[in-house]
């Protein structure tokens, strides 16, 4: 069953249960994990119960070597083709300022440069 059929509380409890399973697979006690993550044991217990703060979750995932799960959990949004079309053309390079364009003489490609008079 997917997360859409669950309440917010059930989802958090599921995530906490999965966190506990990864901790146990690494043969870590809650105390060991808390020390490695720089958190209290009660914080680890709270995370595993589906409570806690995001910064605590990130610290716990770091200990479990599961930070890569965050990309799957909440991946970076992709730019849609419609957004690209409405944004217009991106600049490829800088152009001359309007002042320097007025100061520059137009170049005739068919005309050779004259030698400067000294």
Backbone as CSV, one residue per row, in Angstrom:
resi,resn,N_x,N_y,N_z,CA_x,CA_y,CA_z,C_x,C_y,C_z
1,UNK,0.849,-1.191,0.000,0.000,0.000,0.000,0.885,1.242,0.000
2,UNK,0.544,2.229,-0.816,1.310,3.458,-0.908,0.994,4.407,0.233
3,UNK,1.748,5.476,0.281,1.565,6.464,1.341,0.274,7.259,1.191
4,UNK,-0.282,7.342,-0.013,-1.486,8.152,-0.218,-2.684,7.617,0.564
5,UNK,-2.698,6.348,0.864,-3.801,5.767,1.616,-3.636,5.877,3.119
6,UNK,-2.534,6.479,3.561,-2.244,6.575,4.996,-2.435,8.004,5.491
7,UNK,-2.702,8.109,6.774,-2.757,9.431,7.396,-1.333,9.927,7.605
8,UNK,-1.190,11.207,7.928,0.149,11.761,8.199,0.814,11.004,9.339
9,UNK,0.063,10.706,10.378,0.618,9.995,11.533,1.105,8.608,11.127
10,UNK,0.335,7.918,10.287,0.743,6.585,9.835,2.010,6.651,8.981
11,UNK,2.107,7.667,8.154,3.306,7.830,7.326,4.530,8.041,8.203
12,UNK,4.412,8.919,9.201,5.537,9.180,10.098,5.921,7.930,10.879
13,UNK,4.937,7.153,11.293,5.227,5.902,12.004,5.926,4.902,11.082
14,UNK,5.523,4.864,9.813,6.166,3.980,8.844,7.623,4.390,8.640
15,UNK,7.855,5.695,8.491,9.235,6.179,8.323,10.074,5.862,9.560
16,UNK,9.496,6.034,10.725,10.207,5.709,11.966,10.543,4.231,12.050
17,UNK,9.604,3.398,11.641,9.833,1.955,11.650,10.952,1.576,10.685
18,UNK,10.975,2.203,9.522,12.045,1.935,8.554,13.398,2.398,9.087
19,UNK,13.402,3.524,9.752,14.637,4.024,10.363,15.153,3.010,11.387
20,UNK,14.251,2.474,12.205,14.622,1.461,13.205,15.203,0.223,12.525
21,UNK,14.573,-0.222,11.421,15.066,-1.400,10.709,16.482,-1.193,10.182
22,UNK,16.766,-0.031,9.625,18.122,0.249,9.134,19.119,0.286,10.292
23,UNK,18.707,0.853,11.411,19.597,0.891,12.581,19.930,-0.524,13.036
24,UNK,18.914,-1.381,13.098,19.128,-2.760,13.540,19.977,-3.545,12.546
25,UNK,19.816,-3.272,11.251,20.640,-3.943,10.244,22.112,-3.598,10.401
26,UNK,22.369,-2.394,10.900,23.758,-1.993,11.146,24.227,-2.406,12.535
27,UNK,23.359,-3.132,13.244,23.671,-3.655,14.575,24.032,-2.537,15.555
28,UNK,23.254,-1.460,15.496,23.457,-0.329,16.392,22.337,-0.261,17.423
29,UNK,22.712,0.039,18.651,21.692,0.315,19.657,21.235,1.765,19.477
30,UNK,20.145,2.120,20.117,19.686,3.502,20.054,20.730,4.431,20.683
31,UNK,21.388,3.963,21.746,22.443,4.764,22.383,23.621,4.993,21.433
32,UNK,24.046,3.912,20.748,25.160,4.031,19.796,24.825,5.019,18.681
33,UNK,23.631,4.879,18.148,23.232,5.755,17.061,23.146,7.195,17.539
34,UNK,22.618,7.397,18.724,22.502,8.749,19.272,23.883,9.388,19.420
35,UNK,24.838,8.645,19.933,26.196,9.174,20.101,26.824,9.528,18.757
36,UNK,26.690,8.639,17.794,27.280,8.887,16.477,26.635,10.079,15.777
37,UNK,25.341,10.260,15.997,24.616,11.353,15.338,24.698,12.654,16.119
38,UNK,25.216,12.607,17.333,25.269,13.808,18.165,23.891,14.192,18.686
39,UNK,23.056,13.192,18.910,21.702,13.407,19.393,21.505,12.667,20.702
40,UNK,20.416,12.932,21.359,20.100,12.198,22.580,19.390,10.898,22.218
41,UNK,19.440,9.942,23.145,18.752,8.673,22.933,17.249,8.897,22.801
42,UNK,16.719,9.835,23.565,15.281,10.103,23.476,14.901,10.668,22.099
43,UNK,15.813,11.393,21.461,15.548,11.895,20.114,15.468,10.737,19.129
44,UNK,16.366,9.775,19.250,16.341,8.588,18.383,15.050,7.815,18.608
45,UNK,14.675,7.651,19.870,13.415,6.960,20.174,12.235,7.698,19.556
46,UNK,12.261,9.016,19.623,11.184,9.815,19.042,11.113,9.658,17.532
47,UNK,12.280,9.685,16.863,12.309,9.503,15.411,11.730,8.145,15.027
48,UNK,12.096,7.132,15.771,11.608,5.796,15.469,10.121,5.646,15.780
49,UNK,9.596,6.529,16.603,8.163,6.525,16.913,7.381,7.431,15.959
50,UNK,8.074,8.064,15.028,7.402,8.929,14.071,7.303,10.369,14.515
51,UNK,8.155,10.752,15.453,8.188,12.139,15.922,9.617,12.657,15.762
52,UNK,9.755,13.940,15.654,11.091,14.511,15.592,11.199,15.627,14.581
53,UNK,12.379,16.219,14.547,12.653,17.345,13.647,13.451,16.850,12.451
54,UNK,13.382,17.623,11.387,14.098,17.244,10.169,15.612,17.192,10.361
55,UNK,16.162,18.125,11.121,17.616,18.110,11.314,18.052,16.856,12.063
56,UNK,17.210,16.365,12.955,17.511,15.116,13.663,17.439,13.933,12.703
57,UNK,16.466,13.953,11.830,16.335,12.883,10.840,17.549,12.848,9.919
58,UNK,18.016,14.005,9.489,19.196,14.072,8.610,20.422,13.514,9.337
59,UNK,20.592,13.861,10.590,21.732,13.350,11.367,21.650,11.825,11.497
60,UNK,20.453,11.306,11.737,20.279,9.855,11.850,20.549,9.168,10.511
61,UNK,20.067,9.734,9.416,20.312,9.149,8.098,21.794,9.169,7.741
62,UNK,22.506,10.192,8.202,23.945,10.260,7.951,24.661,9.093,8.626
63,UNK,24.307,8.797,9.864,24.916,7.675,10.581,24.609,6.361,9.875
64,UNK,23.396,6.224,9.382,22.980,4.989,8.721,23.445,4.903,7.266
65,UNK,24.166,5.925,6.815,24.644,6.005,5.434,23.477,5.918,4.442
66,UNK,22.422,6.661,4.744,21.217,6.641,3.912,20.835,8.030,3.429
67,UNK,21.772,8.970,3.378,21.461,10.310,2.889,21.009,10.299,1.435
68,UNK,21.483,9.310,0.674,21.062,9.215,-0.717,19.561,8.975,-0.837
69,UNK,18.953,8.480,0.215,17.502,8.263,0.226,16.744,9.575,0.122
70,UNK,17.364,10.660,0.519,16.687,11.948,0.468,16.402,12.377,-0.965
71,UNK,17.246,11.987,-1.914,16.993,12.309,-3.317,15.728,11.616,-3.813
72,UNK,15.534,10.392,-3.380,14.326,9.672,-3.760,13.135,10.212,-2.992
73,UNK,13.371,10.528,-1.737,12.320,11.018,-0.846,11.723,12.326,-1.364
74,UNK,12.590,13.251,-1.740,12.133,14.541,-2.244,13.152,15.015,-3.274
75,UNK,12.981,14.543,-4.501,13.953,14.864,-5.539,13.825,16.311,-5.984
76,UNK,14.879,16.779,-6.627,14.894,18.145,-7.133,13.867,18.270,-8.255
77,UNK,13.034,19.297,-8.210,12.007,19.423,-9.250,12.625,19.665,-10.620
78,UNK,12.024,19.060,-11.615,12.490,19.225,-12.986,11.819,20.447,-13.603
79,UNK,12.490,21.033,-14.557,11.929,22.175,-15.265,11.080,21.621,-16.404
80,UNK,9.855,22.069,-16.487,8.955,21.583,-17.535,9.235,22.301,-18.847
81,UNK,8.904,21.684,-19.969,9.086,22.359,-21.261,8.301,23.673,-21.338
82,UNK,7.174,23.729,-20.673,6.368,24.950,-20.688,7.106,26.085,-19.964
83,UNK,7.778,25.765,-18.855,8.553,26.781,-18.134,9.686,27.306,-19.003
84,UNK,10.329,26.420,-19.731,11.425,26.832,-20.604,10.900,27.762,-21.688
85,UNK,9.748,27.420,-22.254,9.170,28.237,-23.325,8.760,29.613,-22.830
86,UNK,8.262,29.708,-21.610,7.803,30.999,-21.096,8.937,31.855,-20.563
87,UNK,10.063,31.249,-20.254,11.192,32.018,-19.725,11.913,32.781,-20.815
88,UNK,11.784,32.360,-22.031,12.499,33.033,-23.112,13.884,32.455,-23.282
89,UNK,14.620,33.085,-24.146,15.954,32.616,-24.490,16.950,33.041,-23.423
90,UNK,17.802,32.112,-23.011,18.842,32.450,-22.059,19.992,33.123,-22.770
91,UNK,20.604,34.057,-22.085,21.755,34.753,-22.668,22.930,33.804,-22.784
92,UNK,23.602,33.861,-23.917,24.771,33.024,-24.146,26.067,33.765,-23.830
93,UNK,26.064,35.072,-24.067,27.253,35.872,-23.786,26.821,37.311,-23.565
94,UNK,27.695,38.060,-23.004,27.405,39.469,-22.736,27.578,40.268,-24.012
95,UNK,26.796,41.313,-24.158,26.930,42.188,-25.315,27.572,43.486,-24.862
96,UNK,27.981,44.278,-25.834,28.575,45.574,-25.503,27.537,46.447,-24.826
97,UNK,28.017,47.339,-24.020,27.078,48.288,-23.411,26.604,49.257,-24.476
98,UNK,25.497,49.903,-24.244,24.948,50.811,-25.257,25.896,51.971,-25.538
99,UNK,26.641,52.436,-24.557,27.587,53.532,-24.740,28.719,53.116,-25.671
100,UNK,29.286,51.942,-25.453,30.408,51.525,-26.283,29.959,51.208,-27.702
101,UNK,28.704,50.816,-27.893,28.198,50.567,-29.233,28.133,51.864,-30.031
102,UNK,27.790,52.963,-29.361,27.708,54.249,-30.046,29.091,54.792,-30.367
103,UNK,30.072,54.484,-29.503,31.424,54.984,-29.694,32.169,54.230,-30.789
104,UNK,31.819,52.978,-31.017,32.549,52.168,-31.990,32.129,52.533,-33.403
105,UNK,33.104,52.528,-34.292,32.828,52.805,-35.695,32.381,51.525,-36.370
106,UNK,31.418,51.592,-37.248,31.008,50.374,-37.943,32.117,49.907,-38.868
107,UNK,32.319,48.610,-38.909,33.358,48.034,-39.750,32.757,47.571,-41.061
108,UNK,33.412,47.950,-42.168,33.006,47.481,-43.473,33.893,46.289,-43.795
109,UNK,33.317,45.111,-43.941,34.095,43.898,-44.136,34.835,43.901,-45.474
110,UNK,34.337,44.631,-46.431,34.963,44.661,-47.754,36.109,45.663,-47.828
111,UNK,36.226,46.495,-46.855,37.231,47.551,-46.872,38.443,47.111,-46.055
112,UNK,39.635,47.332,-46.584,40.853,47.025,-45.862,41.142,48.141,-44.878
113,UNK,41.798,47.739,-43.810,42.181,48.761,-42.827,43.277,49.627,-43.392
114,UNK,43.183,50.878,-43.117,44.254,51.792,-43.568,45.336,51.810,-42.516
115,UNK,46.532,52.079,-42.971,47.656,52.162,-42.039,47.543,53.479,-41.267
116,UNK,47.893,53.451,-40.012,47.834,54.697,-39.246,48.912,55.652,-39.717
117,UNK,48.588,56.911,-39.659,49.555,57.943,-40.044,50.352,58.308,-38.808
118,UNK,51.681,58.217,-38.894,52.552,58.561,-37.770,53.218,59.841,-38.002
